[in-house]
Amino acid sequence: MIAEYAKLDEIPFDFNRKRLSVVVWHDDGCLLITKGEAQSIFGICKTVMIDGSPQPFDASRRTLAAETFQKLSADGFRTLGVAVRKVDKQDTYPLAVERDMTLAGFAAFLDPPKEGTLSVLEALKRNGVSVVIMTGDNQHVTKKIAHDVGLKTDLIVSCDEVDTMDDAALAYQAEHGAIFTRVSPEQKNRVILALKARGRVVGYIGDGINDAPSLHTADVGISVMNGVEVAKDAAKIILLEKDLAVLNDGIIEGRRCFANIMKYIVMGTSSNFGNMFSMAAASLFLPFLPMLPTQILLNNFLYDVSQISIPSDNVDPTLLQRPKRWHIAFIRQFMIIIGPISSIYDFLTFGVLLWAFHGSANAPLFHTGWFVESLATQTLVVFVIRTAGNPLKSRPSRALLVAVFATVAVAAALPYTALSKLLQLTPLPLSLLGAIAFLAVTYLLLVQAVKSWFYRRHPFCDGGRCSPWWRRQTTAPSLSEQRRWSVQRVREFEPPLVNLTHTIYRPHR
């Protein structure tokens, strides 16, 4: 019975010995019990327990023990060796006491893969996430688990092989589907740093003490709620459920949020850039302000209200299949090319107001006409800008549809309400409303045409390199430029990697 034993001392586990020892007191005296990696236990054993009595641990018995260990591992059992030895009672026990021990047997734990792991791994692959397994388990059990979940097991790299590789070779092996077995925390760190040096975005999943360094080193450390405290402290994200499906859902949701944020940014920068030109140009020839301050504030308020629903908008599947990066150059180029189009239509509106409706002699009419046209064009254009493809084939969310059309309706109706005097707006003739509607429709068509051209000329828009057409070189690049472009291509096109060892199956310690 365990209650009959009293613990006297402990020699803690470390990743060089790969074993742990405790000294316990029993009526028969002090007993040293050691457990750990089977190969490590074999190395300190001189005898083996057979039918209750110790026998020499000779070459034939070592071979039989190794075969037993391999068979258990190949069947998916995580197997620990256990050895014992009687020792004298003393205050402390050094590492040297782990010698001349008797192999007592194996402790085997069966922890089959979770159901649905294969489908989640396939979903991660479709979404541009490569999977790398790094584990302290031996190659036999790791190969069995990897095979059961559908991963390729053609390339198994052991800890000894890791020590013989440089960082470039490690990164190459990881990028080509290698499975790293019996690796220490330091070796895991080397693999992560090698991948980061290649421009990869590395996410690491772990829940044990030995995972803490890697969780800190990775771009995104991910632990689970029932992990040890040091692992959760080192992680940037803690999953409430120990399930890879949650991770995949989180990746997709993150890409959806990023895509919707980009919609708002490119819309806001391009429309504000165009409005700045329109306001400045109109001030040069008009005898009054193009739009009153209260009207400008109301215009901006209604515009922002219409965009509140963008976070709920649908996102094209192509934007969810690969990770995207933040590029200020893309926003700048989009603003410079799309922004002036709104200014062109503002100038057309000015011409209609001044020449067709004599707006120069009727400031309220000019203010109201530009107020309605400006708000209609800069809100409706979200249906064009929100997708890289055909807006008729990309369905926006119901909330966005309601918000945008409600805003346009409010802008068109305000001049006919009691608030018109307070806002200094005036009712518009139906002919002017028709002209504004015509301008808005043609504006959307022109933006769609220019946007399609822009995406064809800028492969960066889909996550590629940002190189505007007027800066593209026609001569062969130098060697240094080739290196720089190669690194940039890796950073922007290739998918991230993530270690999944402790999520596919739970570790036993």
Stockholm file with secondary structure:
# STOCKHOLM 1.0

chainA/1-509         MIAEYAKLDEIPFDFNRKRLSVVVWHDDGCLLITKGEAQSIFGICKTVMIDGSPQPFDASRRTLAAETFQKLSADGFRTLGVAVRKVDKQDTYPLAVERDMTLAGFAAFLDPPKEGTLSVLEALKRNGVSVVIMTGDNQHVTKKIAHDVGLKTDLIVSCDEVDTMDDAALAYQAEHGAIFTRVSPEQKNRVILALKARGRVVGYIGDGINDAPSLHTADVGISVMNGVEVAKDAAKIILLEKDLAVLNDGIIEGRRCFANIMKYIVMGTSSNFGNMFSMAAASLFLPFLPMLPTQILLNNFLYDVSQISIPSDNVDPTLLQRPKRWHIAFIRQFMIIIGPISSIYDFLTFGVLLWAFHGSANAPLFHTGWFVESLATQTLVVFVIRTAGNPLKSRPSRALLVAVFATVAVAAALPYTALSKLLQLTPLPLSLLGAIAFLAVTYLLLVQAVKSWFYRRHPFCDGGRCSPWWRRQTTAPSLSEQRRWSVQRVREFEPPLVNLTHTIYRPHR
#=GR chainA/1-509 SS CGGGCEEEEEEEEETTTTEEEEEEEETTEEEEEEEECHHHHHHTEEEEEETTEEEECCHHHHHHHHHHHHHHHHTTEEEEEEEEEEECCCSCCCGGGSCSEEEEEEEEEECCCCTTHHHHHHHHHHTTCEEEEECSSCHHHHHHHHHHTTCCCSCEECHHHHHHSCHHHHHHHHHTTCEECSCCHHHHHHHHHHHHHTTCCEEEECCSGGGHHHHHHSSEEEEETTSCHHHHHHCSEEESSCCHHHHHHHHHHHHHHHHHHHHHHHHHHHHHHHHHHHHHHHHHHCSSCSSCHHHHHHHHHHHHHHHTTGGGCCCCHHHHSSCCCCCHHHHHHHHHHHHHHHHHHHHHHHHIIIIISCGGGCHHHHHHHHHHHHHHHHHHTHHHHTCSSCTTTSCCCHHHHHHHHHHHHHHHHGGGSTHHHHHTCCCCCHHHHHHHHHHHHHHHHHHHHHHHHHHHHCGGGGTSCCCCGGGCCSSCCCHHHHHHHHHHHHHHHSCCEEECHHHHSCCCC
#=GC SS_cons         CGGGCEEEEEEEEETTTTEEEEEEEETTEEEEEEEECHHHHHHTEEEEEETTEEEECCHHHHHHHHHHHHHHHHTTEEEEEEEEEEECCCSCCCGGGSCSEEEEEEEEEECCCCTTHHHHHHHHHHTTCEEEEECSSCHHHHHHHHHHTTCCCSCEECHHHHHHSCHHHHHHHHHTTCEECSCCHHHHHHHHHHHHHTTCCEEEECCSGGGHHHHHHSSEEEEETTSCHHHHHHCSEEESSCCHHHHHHHHHHHHHHHHHHHHHHHHHHHHHHHHHHHHHHHHHHCSSCSSCHHHHHHHHHHHHHHHTTGGGCCCCHHHHSSCCCCCHHHHHHHHHHHHHHHHHHHHHHHHIIIIISCGGGCHHHHHHHHHHHHHHHHHHTHHHHTCSSCTTTSCCCHHHHHHHHHHHHHHHHGGGSTHHHHHTCCCCCHHHHHHHHHHHHHHHHHHHHHHHHHHHHCGGGGTSCCCCGGGCCSSCCCHHHHHHHHHHHHHHHSCCEEECHHHHSCCCC
//
